[in-house]
Amino acid sequence: MAVKYQFLEEYLDTLPTIQRQIVKELDRYIITSSDKLNFKFSYGIPFYEYIKNVCYINCKKNGIVNLAFWNGKYLNDIPGLEFGGRVMIKAFTYKRLEDKNEELLVYTLQEALRIQHEIY
C-alpha cells in the first residue's frame, strides 16, 4: 500500500538529496507554468491534474526521477520524451538537476493541457 502524504515536504523528506532537488525544481516549474494545474498525491507520489491527470513525478530506486505525462502518446516530436516500455505514458528522465530544460518542460506542460482540453 502506498504511503499517504498530505504535503510535498513530507514526501521530499523521504528522498535522497539529488532526487529531492530535482523534485522541488520540477514541482516549481509545473505549478508556475499554469494556474490550471492542481497538485495531489496519488499512489503515494506527486500528481498534477487539470480535467484529469496530466503528469506525475516518480522517483526510482536507482536514483532517477521521471516526469511522466498521462496522455503522453499524443505528445509527439518532443526531444527526450520517451515511452520507456509503456503504451500511453511518456516521460522525461532526470539523473541530475542539470538535466532539466525549463523551456522544453513548460512547452510540454502547455501541450499536455491543450491536448487534455481537446480530449475531454
C-alpha positions as CSV (number, residue, x, y, z in Angstrom):
1,M,0.0,0.0,0.0
2,A,1.3,3.5,-0.9
3,V,2.3,5.8,1.9
4,K,-0.1,8.7,2.3
5,Y,1.3,12.2,2.3
6,Q,-0.5,15.4,2.7
7,F,2.2,17.8,1.8
8,L,5.1,17.7,-0.7
9,E,7.6,18.5,2.1
10,E,6.7,15.2,3.8
11,Y,7.4,13.4,0.5
12,L,10.6,15.3,-0.1
13,D,11.9,14.3,3.4
14,T,12.0,10.7,2.3
15,L,14.2,11.3,-0.8
16,P,17.9,11.3,-1.3
17,T,19.4,14.8,-1.8
18,I,19.7,14.8,-5.6
19,Q,16.1,13.4,-6.1
20,R,14.8,15.9,-3.6
21,Q,16.4,18.8,-5.5
22,I,15.1,17.6,-8.8
23,V,11.5,17.0,-7.5
24,K,11.5,20.5,-5.9
25,E,12.5,22.1,-9.2
26,L,10.1,20.1,-11.3
27,D,7.3,21.0,-8.9
28,R,8.1,24.6,-9.1
29,Y,8.1,24.6,-12.9
30,I,4.9,22.6,-13.1
31,I,3.0,24.8,-10.6
32,T,4.2,28.1,-12.1
33,S,3.6,27.0,-15.7
34,S,-0.2,27.2,-15.4
35,D,-2.8,28.2,-13.0
36,K,-5.0,25.4,-14.3
37,L,-3.0,22.6,-12.7
38,N,-3.8,21.2,-9.2
39,F,-1.5,19.2,-7.0
40,K,-2.4,16.0,-5.3
41,F,-0.9,12.8,-4.1
42,S,-2.0,9.6,-5.7
43,Y,-0.4,6.2,-5.4
44,G,2.0,7.8,-2.9
45,I,3.6,10.2,-5.5
46,P,3.0,13.8,-6.7
47,F,0.4,14.1,-9.4
48,Y,-0.7,17.2,-11.2
49,E,-4.2,17.4,-12.7
50,Y,-6.3,19.6,-14.9
51,I,-9.5,17.9,-16.1
52,K,-7.9,14.5,-15.4
53,N,-4.3,13.6,-14.5
54,V,-1.8,15.5,-16.6
55,C,1.6,14.4,-15.2
56,Y,3.3,12.9,-12.2
57,I,6.8,12.7,-10.7
58,N,8.1,9.2,-9.9
59,C,11.4,8.7,-8.1
60,K,13.0,5.4,-8.9
61,K,15.2,3.3,-6.5
62,N,18.1,3.6,-9.0
63,G,18.2,7.4,-8.3
64,I,16.5,8.7,-11.4
65,V,13.4,10.8,-11.5
66,N,10.7,10.5,-14.1
67,L,8.3,13.3,-15.0
68,A,5.6,11.3,-16.8
69,F,2.7,12.6,-18.9
70,W,-0.5,10.7,-18.6
71,N,-1.6,11.2,-22.2
72,G,2.0,11.1,-23.5
73,K,1.1,9.1,-26.6
74,Y,-0.3,12.4,-28.0
75,L,2.8,14.4,-27.3
76,N,4.9,13.9,-30.4
77,D,8.2,15.2,-31.5
78,I,9.4,16.4,-28.1
79,P,13.1,15.7,-27.5
80,G,13.8,13.4,-24.5
81,L,10.1,12.4,-24.0
82,E,10.2,8.6,-24.2
83,F,7.7,5.8,-23.8
84,G,10.1,3.6,-21.8
85,G,8.2,0.4,-22.4
86,R,4.8,2.0,-21.7
87,V,1.9,2.4,-24.1
88,M,0.1,5.7,-23.1
89,I,2.6,7.4,-20.8
90,K,5.8,9.2,-21.9
91,A,8.4,10.6,-19.5
92,F,11.4,12.8,-19.2
93,T,14.2,11.1,-17.2
94,Y,16.4,13.1,-14.9
95,K,19.6,11.9,-13.2
96,R,20.9,15.3,-12.3
97,L,19.4,18.7,-11.6
98,E,21.3,20.0,-14.7
99,D,19.4,17.5,-16.9
100,K,16.2,19.7,-16.9
101,N,15.3,22.0,-19.7
102,E,12.8,24.6,-18.4
103,E,11.7,25.8,-21.8
104,L,11.1,22.3,-23.0
105,L,9.3,21.3,-19.8
106,V,7.0,24.3,-19.9
107,Y,6.2,23.7,-23.6
108,T,5.4,20.1,-22.9
109,L,3.1,21.0,-20.0
110,Q,1.3,23.5,-22.2
111,E,0.9,20.9,-24.9
112,A,-0.4,18.4,-22.4
113,L,-3.0,20.8,-21.1
114,R,-4.1,21.7,-24.7
115,I,-4.4,18.0,-25.6
116,Q,-6.4,17.2,-22.4
117,H,-8.7,20.1,-23.2
118,E,-9.3,18.7,-26.7
119,I,-9.8,15.1,-25.5
120,Y,-12.1,15.8,-22.5
